[in-house]
């Protein structure tokens, strides 16, 4: 197995509060991976680590090149908006399988973690064509990810948290628009809050814990000199780093650093400008938002589809096939605006 940009991703994992021991224990444990059967049209393979904390997905070489060439601006976005809803990439690897074939895969933080009590999961694109999934019968053990049309008539009820969510989706989708990508998804899941969670009265101590989680380096990456020059279309991938006898790299001379914040908060940037919020005291706080009655898991995934000439042709063909209907293949600007409008219309 080979690793790309190992020190950079290791530092990013550290900024998210993940130790190298936790990461390696999850990916290299003796327990089997859990295969995730997706209803996606892509030919990718999906796996969850046995503890369901990390998500693995195979990617083609073009998608890996796209991620690595945009790694610098991706990290800059996370630095500027540390509570971004964008999926957190934790590693990029390549394995050699029989017949000398090579497979690339990425490791991501699972948006739906912990999933013990999640009642429903949705993949939202803000359109209607092919956006219905037949739900499983009640009592079935099969987990189905539903789509836009399945969510109609429902709302994400956040009350005071709503303005933050609306603004952050606008910021993140605007970033993806500048990358000229489309077809990304807003993952959404919900579960009921326990009685004590719904009516919790924050003590001073718990408020301090949540505030520290919200402003300390565990949620605020700041980089310096992250490699990420744009690769030409015919360029090869950066050389992977040798494994040095271990399954996963440890950072040596890391090119990404994360700064500490003084306890008095004097050096903190303006919180509103950074679009931060009071994070829940959980292991996956960046993707968890509590409303008055429900806990929501929200994240933006699948950010690799560039609006190429082929996608433009696909847009024209779908216009002819689905006149007057909304479908996923539209310009990055329209895609971003439409997803933001969906969030506006389905939150309260």
RAURMO-V626943 format. One record per pair of residues at least 24 apart in sequence whose ideal C-beta (glycine too) atoms are under 6 Angstrom apart, sorted by sequence separation. I is the first residue (numbers start at 0). J is the second residue. If there is no record, write none. Layout:
I&J ; I&J
This chain:
120&144 ; 121&145 ; 122&146 ; 123&147 ; 25&50 ; 306&331 ; 25&52 ; 25&53 ; 121&150 ; 225&254 ; 224&254 ; 225&255 ; 222&255 ; 223&256 ; 221&257 ; 220&257 ; 221&258 ; 63&103 ; 216&257 ; 57&102 ; 58&103 ; 215&260 ; 214&260 ; 57&104 ; 58&105 ; 55&104 ; 56&105 ; 55&106 ; 53&106 ; 54&107 ; 214&267 ; 54&109 ; 52&109 ; 52&112 ; 124&184 ; 51&112 ; 122&184 ; 123&185 ; 213&275 ; 51&114 ; 123&187 ; 213&277 ; 213&278 ; 121&187 ; 212&278 ; 120&188 ; 209&277 ; 117&188 ; 209&280 ; 118&190 ; 208&280 ; 212&284 ; 117&190 ; 116&190 ; 110&186 ; 12&89 ; 111&188 ; 8&89 ; 8&90 ; 84&167 ; 85&171 ; 84&171 ; 3&91 ; 83&171 ; 2&92 ; 80&170 ; 0&92 ; 1&93 ; 0&94 ; 76&174 ; 192&294 ; 189&293 ; 190&294 ; 189&295 ; 167&274 ; 188&296 ; 187&297 ; 186&298 ; 163&276 ; 185&299 ; 186&300 ; 183&299 ; 184&300 ; 184&301 ; 183&301 ; 183&302 ; 180&302 ; 182&304 ; 181&304 ; 180&304 ; 180&305 ; 181&306 ; 179&305 ; 175&302 ; 179&306 ; 160&288 ; 171&299 ; 157&290 ; 158&291 ; 156&290 ; 81&218 ; 81&219 ; 155&295 ; 78&220 ; 77&220 ; 78&221 ; 78&222 ; 182&327 ; 74&222 ; 181&331 ; 74&225 ; 179&331 ; 181&334 ; 71&225 ; 176&331 ; 71&227 ; 176&332 ; 70&227 ; 176&335 ; 68&229 ; 68&230 ; 172&335 ; 64&230 ; 172&338 ; 172&339 ; 169&339 ; 112&283 ; 168&339 ; 168&342 ; 110&286 ; 165&342 ; 111&296 ; 161&346 ; 110&296 ; 110&298 ; 155&345 ; 154&345 ; 155&346 ; 156&347 ; 82&275 ; 128&321 ; 154&347 ; 80&274 ; 82&276 ; 128&324 ; 127&324 ; 127&325 ; 128&326 ; 126&325 ; 126&326 ; 16&217 ; 126&327 ; 14&216 ; 124&327 ; 14&220 ; 86&298 ; 125&337 ; 84&297 ; 125&338 ; 84&298 ; 85&299 ; 86&300 ; 84&299 ; 125&341 ; 7&225 ; 27&246 ; 23&247 ; 5&240 ; 3&239 ; 2&239 ; 1&239 ; 2&240 ; 65&303 ; 9&250 ; 62&303 ; 5&248 ; 10&253 ; 14&257 ; 6&250 ; 10&255 ; 2&248 ; 6&253 ; 7&254 ; 7&255
